[in-house]
Amino acid sequence: MTVDPTTLPSHYDLAGKRVFVAGHRGMVGSAIVRRLEQDGVEAITAGRDRLDLRDSASTLAFLKDTKPDVVVVAAAKVGGILANDTYPADFLYENLMIEANLIHGSFESGAEKLLFLGSSCIYPKVSPQPIPEDALLTGPLEPTNEWYAIAKIAGIKLCQAYRKQHGADFISAMPSNLYGPNDYFDPEKSHVIPALLRRFHEAEQRGDAEVVCWGTGTPRREFLYVDDLADACVFLLRNYSGYDHINVGTGSDITIAELAETVKRVTGFSGDIRWDRTKPDGTMLKRMDTARLADLGWTASTSFEDGLTRAYRWYLDNPVRGGDVPAAAQQ
């Protein structure tokens, strides 16, 4: 039976609810747990040593056993341009399995609400700027991360399908580029901000004369502090119930060159920046239209330099993780 998705209530009271945060050891999931705890909301978590979200039977059994009222899908296999390009099968398969198991399992176990988190890479390589939600599926994707993007698009559509067919209150949010505490600081395999923070920090410690950065420095990117995203997620759980996904960002962007200069300033690096123009830039422009979220009543509150300083402080205060993207980034 097809259900009218507009008939679901727009306000949801989290008081007394139990929220399963899938991916609680990652940057996003840990921020959401922190934000829920601020409001006294019980967060249910399960690490990969207890639950492999790629296993459908185990995931369904866990959800039926714990019976969360709300599920937040923050678990994913994540990485930067190099990781996406090197391991396309892993990124597509694992992310498809994780999200499908969680979304289907949440419906089967009777969850009242679900929030699926995607990524701004779902949008076409060439999109209107800023990118509105309805730009989805209007053109080819950026080839360097299309595998991850396709998986995230499938997650959006799966939420919409359960909403349309069963009346499930499943919603989706698409964050812009994220950074902050509990990020993964590998200089080659992580996203641009943690990679640059570590690279500039280590260069300063060694007394290097320069730091080499990929590309031309001209692409523009929007960056969102992860605790702002967590606040937006709680806001959406309480105040949004719609068929369409919602962009979450700051509504402003900077060039990668400006990013590098800010990282240089925050880390105290005294050398020069050199750009390796033989390396890919990725998408040249990517800023999301956040008007729909602003109209609902939410805007980001953390300035970029303040957020970057907090992220760098966290990096200095915590052991650096190396090698492949760890399980913590997935669950």
N, C-alpha and C positions, 0 to 999 in steps of 0.2 A: 504494500500500500504506500502510495506517495503522500508525504505529509507537507503541508504548507509551512516552510521554515520561518515565516514571519509571525507565527502564532506563539512562539516561545517567549517567556517573560524576559525583560531586559535586565532586571535586577536580581542578583543572587546573593544571599546572606551567607558569608563564610563562617559566621560565629558557630562554634560547636562542630564544625565539619572536620573531616580527616582528609588530608591532601597527600596523595602519593606523588612525589617529585622524582620522576625517572631521570637519572643523570645527576644525582645530588653531589657527586664528587667532582664534577666539572665546574668550569667557571660560571656558567649560567645557572645550573641547578643549585649550586651552593649559595649563590646570591638570592635565589628564590626562597630557599629554606630560611636564610637569614631574615628575609623580608616577612615571611609568614610568621616566624617566631616573634617578631616585633609586635604583631597584632594578637599574639596568643593563640594562633591557629596551629593545630597539631600537624606536623609533617611526617609522613611515612617514607622511609628510605630503605633501599636494598642495594648493596654493592654487588659487583660482578662475581665475587666469591660466593654469593648466595643465590644470585639470579642472573642468568644469561638471557638478555632480552631478545637475542636472535633466535631463541628456542620458543616456538609457539606454545607447546604444551606446558612448559614450565611457567611461562608468562601468564597464561590463562589460569593455571592452578594458583599462582601467587595472588592474582587479582581476586579470584573467587574466595580465597582464604582470608585475605586482609580486608576486602570489601571497602575500598576507599570511596568517599563521596565524590571526590574530585581527583582527576589525574592531570598532571602537567608533563607533557612530553618534551623534556629538555635533553634527553639522551640522544647521542649521535656519534658517528665516527667523523671526526673533524680534522682539518689540516689546511695548509695554504696551497698556493698555486702548484708548487713542486710536488707535494704529496698527492694532490688530486690528479695531476697529470701522470704520475708514476704508478698509482694504484687505482685505476678507474673501476675495475671489477669489484674491488673491496669496498670502495666508497658507494657504489650503486647498490650492490647486494646487501651489505650490512645495514645501510640506512633504510632500505625498503623493508627488510625483515623487522628491524626494531620498531619502526612506526606502525607497520601493519599489525604486529602482535599486540602492541599497546592499544591501538585504536579499537581493534576488534575485541580484544580482551576486556576493555573498559565497557563496551556495550554489553557483552555477554555477562559481565559481573554486576551490571546494574549501576554503574557510576552515573551520578546526576549531571556532571559537567566534565568536560575535557578541554584543555588548551594545548594545541599543537604549535610548536615553535619552529619556524622555518628560517630563511635567510634571504637577504636582498639579492643573492645570486640567482634567484628564481626568475628574475626579469630578463628580457631580451638584451643582447649586447648593445643594440641601438634602441634606446627608449626615450620618450619625452623626459625632459628634465624640469622640475623634479619628477620622479617616477610615480605615477598614480597606481592604485591597486588594479585598475582595469587594464594596465599594460601587460598583465600576465598572458602568456601564450599568443602574443601578437607578432613574434619574430624569433629568429635564431638566438640561441644562448651563447654566452662567452665560452669558447671551446676549452679553455684551461680549467674550468670547474663545472662543466655541463653534467658530469656524472652525479655529483652531489646535488646540483640544482634539480635534475630530473627526479631524484628521490624525494626531495622536499616538495616539489609540485605534486607528486603522487600523494603525499601526506595531506596536503590541502584538499585535494579532490576526494580523498577517502573520508575526511571529516565531513565534507559537503554531502557525500553520498549517504552516509549514515544519518545525517540530519534530514535529508530529503526523503529517504525511504522509511526511516524509523522514528523521526522526530527527536533524535538525540541532540542534546545541547552541547555540541562539539564545535569549538571555534578555533581559529588560527590567527597567529600574529607573526609578522615578518620583521625581525630586527634588522637595523643597519649593521655595519661592521662594529664588532664589540671588543672591548678591552677592559682590564681591571684585575682585581685579586683572583688568585687561583687559575690564572691563565697558564698556558704551556709555553715555556720560554726557550724553545729550541731555535738556534739561529738560522737553520735552513728549512725546517719542516713546519714551523708554526706560522701564524698569521703575522701581518706586517708590523703591528705595534710591538708585541712581545719579542719578535725577532730583532727589531731595531734596538729596543731597549737593552737587550742582552749584548748585541753586537757592539753598540756604542760604549756600554759599561766596560766590557772586556778590553776594548781598544784603549780606553782611558787608563785602565789598570796596567796595561802593557806599555803604555807610552807611545802608541802608534801615531804615525804622522797623518794617517787618513783612514776613513771608513769607506768601503765601496758599497754602493746601493744599486739595486737592480733598476733597469729601465732609464727613462729620461727625467723622472720626477714631475712630469706635467699632469698625469692623471689626477682627478679630483675624487676625494672620498669623504664620506660622512662617517663619523665615529661616535658611538654611544657607550657611555660608561655603564658597566654591567649592573650596578646597583640601581641605576635609573631604569634599565630594562625590567629588573625584578619588580620595581614599584609599578611599572606599567602593566606587568602581567597580573598582579593582584588587583589593580584597578579594572582591567578588562574582565577578569573572573567575576567581579562584583557588578559591573555596569554594562557589559556587552553580551548580546546573544544574537549573532547575525550569521547569515550564510557566507558572506564575503570575508576574506582575510583582511586584517588591519595592519598597516605599516606602523612600525615603532622606530622613531629616530629623533634627531635633534632639529632637523629641517635646515641645517647648514653644513657646508663642506669646506675642506682645505685641500691644497695640492699635496702630493706625496713629498715634494721638496720642502714644503712648509712643515709637514710632519717631521721630516728628518731634522730640520733645524730646531724644532721644539724638543725632540728627543735629545739632540746634542746639548741643548741648554739645560734640560732637566737632569741629565746624567753628568754634566760638567765636562764633557769631552772637549779637549782643546785643539784637536787637529782639524783637518779639512774633510769635506765630503766629496767623493768622486762618484759619478754616475756611469755604470756599465751599460751602455746603450745597445749592447748585443743581447741583453736579456729582455724578456717580454714585459710590457706595461700592464697587460690585462685591459679591462674595460676602461675607456678614457674618462667617462663621466658616470657617476653613480650617486645621486642624491635622491632620497625618497620623499614623496609628497606625504606629509604627516597631518594634513588638514583634517582628515576624518577623526583621527585620535584627538586632535586639539579641540574639535567641535564637541567631542564627548566630555572634555574637561581635563585632559592630561597633557602636560608638556614636561620635557626633561629639565633638570635643575642643576646638573653638574657641569661646570665649565671644562673645556678640553684640557687646559693646562693643569687645572686642579686634579682632574681625573687621572691624567698621565703621571702626575707627581705621586698620587696614591698608589697607582699600579707599580711604579718604580720602587716605592718604599716597600711594598709587599714582596717584590722580587728580591730586594736586599735582605729582607727578614726571613725568607724561606729558602729551603734547598732547591737548587735548580734541577729540573728533570731533563734527561737527555734521551737519545735514541728514538725509537718509533713513538708515535702518538700513544700515550699510555691508556690503560683501561679507565683511569680516572676521567679522561676526557669523554669517554663513551657512556659510563654509568656513574 
